[in-house]
Amino acid sequence: MTRYREALRWLYGLESRGIKLGLERMARAAELRGHPEREVQYVHVAGTNGKGSVATMVESVLRAAGYRTGQFASPHLQRYVERVRIAGRPISERAAARRIEELRADTRLPPLTFFEYTTLLALEAFRDAHCDIVVLEVGLGGRLDSTNIVTPEVSVITNISFEHQRILGDTLPKIAREKAGVLKPDVPCVVGARGKSVRRAITARASEVGAPLRWIDRDFESAWDSHSLSVRVGEQSWAALRLGLRGKYQGDNAACALAALTELRKRGFEVSDANIRAGLKRAKWPGRLEWHRGDPSFLFDAAHNAAGCETLARYLDELDFSGRTVLLFGAMRDKDHRRMLAAFDDRVDRRVYARARVHRSDSADRFAKIRKGSVSRSVRDAVTRAQRAAGPDGLVVVAGSIFLVAEVRALVKNVRTDPQIAM
C-alpha cells in the first residue's frame, strides 16, 4: 500500500466519528497549529447549490489576474487531493500524505472529525504555499462549519433550498439562518438567494453582526441574450460574457462571482475587465454539466437535491437533442427522491437506477417504486444497461449524487479514483 493510500485509510477511518458541527475543536486545533487561518485572505462561499460554480469562477478570475490562489471544496469527485487546490492544481499525493501523517502524529490536537482534519490540512497548505487569496467553500451549513473560523474579505451566500433538514432545520428560514452564520462584522456579503422569508432571515443575522449585504436583483443581476451573458454590478456592466461552465442558470452564479470580485476590487485587489472575461471563459468544474462524447454520449451532473435536479432538467430543455435520453440515477437516503425524480418527467425516455458505494446511498429498488425504471445490481451494471437503452446515438444523463457521478465517470472516462466518503 502506498504512503498516500495508507494515509487516506487512517483519515477515512475517522468517518466513525461522524459529522460534529461546532467551532470549539477547530478553533483549538488551529490555535495549537499556529493559527494558519490568519496568514491568508479569503473569499468564503456558502449556500445550497452553486457554491462550487461561484467559487470556481472567482478563483479562475483571480488566477487570471496573476494572484496565487487556493481553493477548498468538498466532497471530492475522483481524488481526495482535489479538495485542496493551489494555483488551480490539486496538491500532490505526496504532500497530502505528509500532511495527514503530521497531523495524525500531533497528540496535542483534540479528537477532530474527517472534515475538520481536512480543513486544517487545507489551511496549512494554503499558508505554506503563500497563497495571495483562497476561495473557501463551506462544507455543511455555515454557522458551525469548520471553515467558519476564518474572517474573509468577502462572503457569498448562493441560492438556498432544502437540504440536510435534520441538521440545518426543517424550514427555509432556519436553513438560511444557518448559512448566514458565515457573516462577519463589517465584511460584505454577496447574496444570491431569493424569497422573502429567506431574505428576512439573512437580513436579521446581518443586522445582528453588522455585515453589509449585496442582493441579487437589486445590487447585481444577470441576463442572457442568445448565447452570451450580460452582468450588472452596481453602476458597472459587462456584456457578451462567455462562460466555461454550461447552463443558463450559471448566469446567477456568474453575477454572484462578479459581485464578490467587485468587493475585492474595493479592497485593493487588481482585477481588470480582461481578467474577468478570461477567467469566466476558462473556469471548469468537472462533474457539473460535463459532457463526454461517445456512442452514446454521457452528461455528468452532480445534481444532489431537488433544486439541483430541477435545474438540470431545465438545461435538458435547452438542448437540441433528438436521440434517446436515459437517466442514470442514484441518491442519498436523506433526499427528496419524489421531487428529484419528478423533475425528469417528460424529459427522459428511460430510467436506470443504481446505488453508489457509500453508506448513505439509498437502494435502487426504492427509486423504482417512485418512477418506473431498471434496477441495477451494481454501478457497472447500471452503465451497461443505460448504454444499451440509449443506443449509439443517445445520451445518458448521470445525476442524483456526486458519489454516483464519480463512480460512473471513473468507468466511462477511465480516470484514476480514490475511495469516496460521504463527508
N, C-alpha and C positions, 0 to 999 in steps of 0.2 A: 504494500500500500504506500502510495506516495506521501510525502510530507503534507501536501495540500489536502489530500483525501483524509488523512488521519486527523488533521486539524478540524476539518469540517465534521468528521464523525463525532468529535468531542463537542463541538459547538451545537450540532443538531441534537445531541443528547440532552441539551437544555430545554428542548421542547416540552419535556415533562413538567417544567416549571410554569408552563402556560403563558398567558398574556396577563401581566400585572401592571395595570396603569398606575401612574403616580410618579412624582419627580424626586422624591427623597433619595432613593437608591442612586438614581442617575446623577443627581447633584453631588452626592457624597463621592461617587466614583470619579466624577470629573475633578473634584477638589483634590482627591488623592493622586490623580494623574497630572496635576499641574494646570488644571483649567485649560485644556486645549481649545475649548469653545470660545475663549476670549481672544484668541490670536488671529481670527479670521472674520471677515464681514460676510453677511448672509442675506439672501432672499428666502423667506420662509413661506412655503406653499401648503395650504390646507384645502379641504373641500371633499366632495364625494367623487364626482367624475371630473376629469380634465386636469387633475393635478400634474400627472406625468407630461401631458402635452404642453401645458403652460411652462413647467419647469424646463422642458427640453428647448422650447423656443427662447426663453430668457437666456439659458446657458449658451445656446448656439449664437445668439446675437452678441453676448458679452465676449465670447471667444473670437468672433469675427472682428470685434473692436480691439483685439490684442491683449485681452486680460487672461491671466492664468486662472482657469475656472475649476471648480469642483462641483460635483452633482451627486446627490444621495437620493436613492429611490428604493422602493420595496413593493412587492417581493421581486426577486429576480425572475427573468424569463427563462434563460437556459443555464447561466452560470452564476454562482454566488458573487463573484467579483464584479458583476455588472452593477451591483448595488452602490459601489464606490467608484466614481469616475473622476479622473483628473485630466484636464485639457482634452476632454472628450473621449478618453480611453479608460477602460476598466483597469484597476490596479492589477498587478501581476499575481499569479497564483503563489509565487514565492513570497511576495510581500504580504499577501493575505495570511499565508500560513505562519510567517514570522510574527505578525501582529497578534494573531489568535493565540499563539504559544506564549507570547509575552504577557498578554492579559490573563491567560489561564494561570500563569506562574505567580501573578501578583496576589498574594494571600491577604493583602490589606482590603481588597475590594469586597463590598457587600455581595450577597447572592443575586447576581444580575440574571435577567432573562436573556434568551437568544437575541431578541431585538435590541435590548439595552447594550449588550456586548457589541453588537454590530454597529450601533450608533456611536459608541465610544471609539471603536476601531476607526470609523469613518472620520470622526472629528480629529483624531490624532494624525490620520493620514493627510488630511487637508492642511493641518498646521505644518507638518513636516515637509510637505510639498510647497510650502509658501504660496498657497493659493491667494489670489487677489480677492476673489469673491466666490462664495459657494451657494448654489441653489439647493436648498434643503427641503425635501418633501416629507410631510408628516406621514407617519405610519398608520395611526388609527386615532381618529378624533382630532385632538389638538391640545386641549387644556392639560391633560395628563399624559400626553405622548412624550416619549423620552427626548425627542428633538426639541421640546419646548424649553430647554434650559438656555437656548441662545437668545440674544437680543439682536434682531435683524435690522438692516437698513430699511427694508420694506417688507410687509406681509401681504399675502394674497389668500383670499378665500374664493375658490371657484364655485361652481354650482353646488347646490345641496339637495339631496334626495334621501330616501330611506335606505339605511344600511346599518348593520350591527346594532339593531334596536335594543337588544338585551344589554348592551354595554353603553351605548350613547343616548338612549332614550327612545320612547315609542311615538313621539310626535316630531314634526319638522322643526318647530321652535326649540325643542330640547336638543336635537341634534345640532342645530345652528349655534346654540349657545356653547356646546362643547367645542365646535370648530372655532368659534370666536375666542376661545381660550388662548389662542396664539397672539391675540392683540397685546401690544405693549405700550406704555406711556410715551406719547409723542412720536411713535413710529407709525407712519401712514400705512393704511391697509387698503388694497385694491380688492373690491368685492364684485364677483361675477354672478352672485346669487340673486334670484328673483323671488317674488312672493311677499305679500305684506307681512305675514306672521314671521317669516324668516328674517326679513329686514328689521322688524321691530326687535327681535332677539339680538341681532348683531349690533344694532344701534344702542340698545341698553348696555351691552357689555362695553362698547366703545366709550360710552359716557362714563362708565364706572372707572375705566383705566386712563381715559384721556387720550384716545387714539383717533386721529383724523381719518375719515373714511372717504374713499373714492368709489362711486357707484356706477355700475354698468347702466346704460340707457340715460344716464344723466351727465356724468363726468367723462365718460368714454363710451364708444359704440362701434359697431362694425356693420358693413353692408356689402352684399355681393352684387356684382354686375357681370353677367356672363360667367367667365371662369376666373375673374380677378376680384380681389378684395380691397375694399377701402376701410380705413380705420380712422376715427377721430378721437383724440385725447385732448381735452380742453380746447384750446384755440388752434391746435396743430392737427393737420390731416395728412394721411398718406394714401395715395391712390395706386391702383394697379399693382397691389402686392401679390406675390406668388408664394404659396406655402409648400413646404416639403411634406407636411402632414396632410393626408387626404380627408375629405369630408367637409361639407359646408358648415357643419357645427363647429369646425375649428375656427370659424370667424370670431366667435365669442372668446375662445381661448387666446387667439392672437391679440384681440383687443385687451384682454387682461394682461398679457405679456407686455404689450407696448405701454400700457398704463403703469406697470411696475417699472419698466425701463425709464419712463419719463420721470418717475420719482427718484430713480438712481441718478439721472442727469442732474436733478436739482441738488443732489448731494455730492456733485463733483465728478461723477463718472463720465468719461468722454466717450460717447456713443453717437456716431454720425448716422444720418439717414441712410447712407450707403451701407453701413454696418447692419442696420436694421433689415434692409432688403436682402442682403446676402445671408444673414443669419436665419431669417424666416424661411428662405428658399432651401437652405441646406439642412434644416432641422429634420432629424429622422428619429423614429421611436419604434423599434421592432415589435411586432405583435399587435400593433394598433393600425387597423385598416391596411395591413401589409399583404400585398399580392405576391403569389408565387405562380408564375405562368407555367402551364403544363397541359397534360391530357388526362384528366381535367385540370383546370386551374384551382388554386386554393386561395381563400381570403381569410387571413387570421385577424381576429379582433378580440381583445381581452375584455369584452363587454361582460361584466361580472355581476350586474344587478339589473333591475327592471329598467331604470332610466338609460343605462348603457345599451341594453338590447333594443330599446325603442329608438335610440339614436342610430344604432347600426341598421335597423330596419329602414329608417328614412334614407340612409346612404344607399341601400339597395334600390330604393325607388329612384335614385338619381342615375343609376346605371342604365346604359343602353345595351342590355344583355338579353339575347334571345334563347340561349341554351337552357338546359335543365339546371335548376338550382337546388342543392341539397344542404340542409342544415345538419352539421355535426355538433351536438350539444352535450354539455355536462356542466354541473354547477354544485356549489357547496350547499350543505343542508339548511343553512340559515337564510337562504334567499327566497324571494317571492317567485317561485317557479311558474305559477299560473300566469302572472303578468309578463314574465320574461318570455315564456313560450308563445303567449298570445300576440306578442309583438311581431312575430313572423307569419301570422295568419295571412294567407293570400300573397305571400312574398316568397315562399319556398315551395318546391314541388314534392320533396320528400324530407323526412327527418330520420336521423340516425343518432342514437343515444349511447353515451359511454360514461364510464366512471374513471376519473383521474386517480392517480395513485397517491393521494394524500388523505389523511384520516377523516377530514371534514367533508369529503365528497359524498354526494347522495347517490343512490343506486340508479342505474339506467331504467330499471323497471318502474320507478316512481314517475319518471318523466313520461313514459309511455302511457301511463294511466291518465295523464292530463291532456296530452295530444298524441294521437296515433303515430307510431314510429317504430323503427327497427332497433331492437335491444341487442347490444354487442357484448361479447364475452370479455373483451379487452379493448384497449385503445387501438392496438394494431388491427384487431378485427374490425373495429369501427371505421378505420381508414379504408380498409378493403371494401367494406360494404358501401361506404359513401362514394368511393371512386366508381364502383360498379353502377350505383344508382344514378350518378351524374352523367356517366358516359364521357367519351373523349372530348366532346365539345362543351361539357358542362362546367359548373362551378360548385365547389364545396366550401361552404361558409362555416368556419370553426369559431364557436363562441360559447359564452356562459361561464367561463372560468379561465383565468390566466394559467392555471395549472394544466388544464386540458389543452389549451393552446400550445403550451410549452412541449407537452408530450407529442402532440400531433406534428408540430413544427419540426421537432427533432427527427421524427421518422421521415417526413416528406422532404425536408431540406438536407438531411444527413449532417446535422450540426452537433457539435460537442455539447453535452449537457451534464449538469450536476443534479444530485437528488433535489427534489422540491421540498419545501417546508411551508406550511400554511401560516406564515408569520412575516 
